[in-house]
Every structure is written in C-alpha cells, then in structure tokens.
Amino acid sequence: MTADAFLFWFLAIVTLGSGLSVILLSNPIYSALSLAMTMVGISALFVTLNAYFIAGVQLIVYAGAVMVLFVMVIMLFDLKSDTVAFAKGKFTGALKVASVGLLAGLVVAAIDLSKGLIGVKDGENHLVALGDMEATKSLGRILFQKYVFGFEALGVLLLVIAVGAVSLARSKGGTHEH
C-alpha cells in the first residue's frame, strides 16, 4: 500500500466515523463538533486530490461560518424541554423510516438521471485547459462578476436569519426570555 492510498483510507475512515457520530451522539454539542471534524476531513480529502481552492472554501465556509451558525442555533434553544418533540412512538418511527426511504430514492434517482452528465467535453468547460492559478482566477472572475448578486443576496439572507433567530429567542415565550 502506497503512502497516498494509506492517507486516503485513513482520512476516509476518520471522515466516515465522525459523520456517523454526528447521527449517533445524543448530545447536540458533541454532534456539532463531530460535524466540524467531518468537514475538516472532507477538506483534507480535497487536499489529497490537489484541489486546494475547494479545500480552502470547505474549511472557511462550512467548517467556519456554517458551524458558527449551527452552534448559535443550538445555544438558542432550550434542549431539555425540546426533547419531548422527539418522542419515540410507532407513528414517528414510521415517519422517520419513510423519510429516509424517500431521501434514498431521491438520491438514487438523481444519480441515475445524471449518468449522462459525468463526461465533460473540453469545449463545454473553458476552465479545463487552464493551469491551476489561471483556473482559480477565472473561477473567481465568473463567481464575483456574473453571480455577484447571488452572493450579496445570500449574505443579506443570512443576516436576516441571524437577527430573526435572536429576536425570536428574546421575545415572550422564547427560550431566553427575560
């Protein structure tokens, strides 16, 4: 086994283990930390594939910003009284199984429908022939010139969500009312 293969399998096992612990751990803070470890593992896998830009974005956006939002939401709720909402029962168990089955069916259907899209021709993607630095520069230009409105709208939306969550938590009947 080469060093590259060993590193890949090690990172894959760590990422899968931390991904499973997100689901299996009952403490939401430990679950959020496991999710952060999963995102760091995915970023390390991107580094092994020499996709440094995607690895950096994975760390900055997901492991950084999204995890801060997750932890903020976890801290806003009173989780001791909210455990009643996740009560065990036959109906909720069947609903959970049906939801997982529906999600698995959607994933299989999406994979089946996208089989024809896997092979990208060189004429369709102008970033294929460019070098690493030129491809990153070209990608940045496309994202921040053509799609700048989407980034700005997403930033405003995240700000409105954060302000709304704090105001709802502070309102009468919220989790942190005074």
C-alpha positions in Angstrom: 0.0 0.0 0.0 1.4 3.4 -1.0 1.5 6.4 1.2 -1.1 8.1 -0.8 -3.5 5.2 -0.6 -2.9 4.9 3.2 -3.5 8.6 3.7 -6.7 8.4 1.6 -8.1 5.4 3.6 -7.1 7.0 6.9 -8.9 10.2 6.1 -11.9 8.4 4.6 -12.3 6.3 7.8 -11.9 9.4 10.1 -14.5 11.3 7.9 -17.0 8.4 7.9 -16.5 7.8 11.6 -17.1 11.4 12.5 -20.0 11.6 10.1 -21.6 8.6 11.8 -21.0 10.1 15.2 -23.0 13.2 14.1 -26.0 11.0 13.9 -25.4 8.6 16.8 -24.3 11.0 19.5 -27.2 12.3 21.6 -25.5 15.5 22.9 -26.0 18.2 20.2 -22.7 20.0 21.0 -20.8 16.8 20.5 -22.7 16.2 17.4 -21.8 19.7 16.1 -18.1 19.0 16.9 -18.3 15.8 15.0 -19.8 17.6 12.1 -16.9 20.1 12.2 -14.5 17.1 12.2 -16.3 15.7 9.2 -15.9 18.9 7.3 -12.2 19.1 8.1 -11.8 15.5 6.9 -13.6 16.3 3.7 -11.3 19.3 3.2 -8.2 17.1 3.8 -9.5 14.7 1.2 -9.7 17.6 -1.2 -6.1 18.5 -0.4 -5.1 14.9 -1.3 -6.8 15.4 -4.7 -4.7 18.6 -5.2 -8.0 20.7 -5.1 -6.6 23.4 -2.8 -9.2 26.0 -3.6 -12.1 23.7 -2.8 -10.3 22.6 0.3 -9.9 26.2 1.5 -13.5 27.0 0.7 -14.6 23.9 2.5 -12.7 25.0 5.6 -13.7 28.7 5.5 -17.3 28.4 4.6 -18.5 25.1 6.0 -16.2 24.4 8.9 -16.1 28.0 9.8 -19.2 30.0 9.1 -21.8 27.3 8.9 -20.6 25.7 12.1 -20.9 29.0 13.9 -24.5 29.2 12.8 -25.2 25.7 13.9 -23.7 26.3 17.3 -25.6 29.6 17.6 -28.9 27.8 16.8 -28.1 25.0 19.3 -27.4 27.6 22.0 -30.7 29.5 21.3 -32.9 26.5 22.1 -33.7 25.1 25.4 -32.9 21.5 24.5 -34.0 19.9 27.8 -37.6 20.9 27.2 -37.5 20.2 23.5 -36.7 16.5 23.8 -40.5 15.9 24.1 -40.8 16.9 20.4 -38.6 13.9 19.5 -40.6 11.4 21.4 -40.4 7.8 20.4 -43.5 6.2 19.0 -44.8 4.0 16.3 -46.1 6.8 14.1 -42.9 8.9 14.4 -40.7 5.9 13.8 -42.7 5.0 10.7 -42.4 8.6 9.6 -38.7 8.6 10.1 -38.2 5.4 8.1 -40.5 6.7 5.3 -38.4 9.9 5.2 -35.2 8.0 4.9 -36.6 5.8 2.2 -37.8 8.8 0.3 -34.5 10.6 0.6 -32.6 7.4 -0.5 -35.0 7.1 -3.5 -34.4 10.8 -4.5 -30.6 10.3 -4.3 -30.7 7.1 -6.4 -33.0 8.9 -9.0 -30.6 11.9 -9.1 -27.6 9.6 -9.7 -29.5 7.7 -12.4 -30.6 10.9 -14.2 -27.1 12.4 -14.0 -25.2 9.5 -15.5 -25.1 11.2 -18.9 -23.6 14.4 -17.4 -20.5 12.8 -16.0 -18.3 13.1 -19.1 -17.5 16.8 -19.6 -16.2 17.7 -23.1 -13.4 20.2 -23.3 -15.4 22.6 -25.4 -18.1 22.9 -22.8 -15.8 23.9 -19.9 -13.3 26.6 -20.6 -11.6 26.0 -17.2 -10.3 22.5 -18.1 -7.4 23.7 -20.3 -6.2 26.3 -17.9 -3.5 25.9 -15.3 -4.1 25.9 -11.5 -3.6 29.6 -10.9 -5.4 30.7 -14.1 -8.4 28.4 -13.4 -8.7 29.8 -9.9 -8.5 33.4 -11.2 -11.1 32.6 -13.9 -13.4 31.0 -11.4 -13.2 34.0 -9.2 -14.0 36.3 -12.0 -17.0 34.3 -13.0 -18.3 34.0 -9.5 -17.8 37.6 -8.5 -18.8 39.3 -11.7 -21.5 37.1 -13.2 -23.0 35.8 -9.9 -22.3 38.6 -7.5 -26.0 39.3 -6.9 -26.4 35.7 -5.6 -23.6 36.2 -3.1 -24.9 39.5 -1.9 -28.5 38.2 -1.6 -27.2 35.2 0.4 -25.3 37.5 2.8 -28.4 39.6 3.4 -30.5 36.5 3.9 -28.1 35.0 6.5 -28.0 38.3 8.3 -31.8 38.4 8.4 -31.9 34.8 9.7 -29.5 35.6 12.5 -31.3 38.7 13.6 -34.7 36.9 13.4 -33.4 34.0 15.4 -32.1 36.2 18.2 -35.2 38.3 18.3 -37.5 35.2 18.4 -35.4 33.8 21.2 -35.6 37.0 23.2 -39.4 37.5 22.6 -42.1 36.5 25.1 -42.3 32.7 25.1 -38.8 32.3 23.6 -36.1 30.2 25.0 -34.2 33.0 26.6 -36.9 35.4 27.6 -36.3 37.9 30.4 
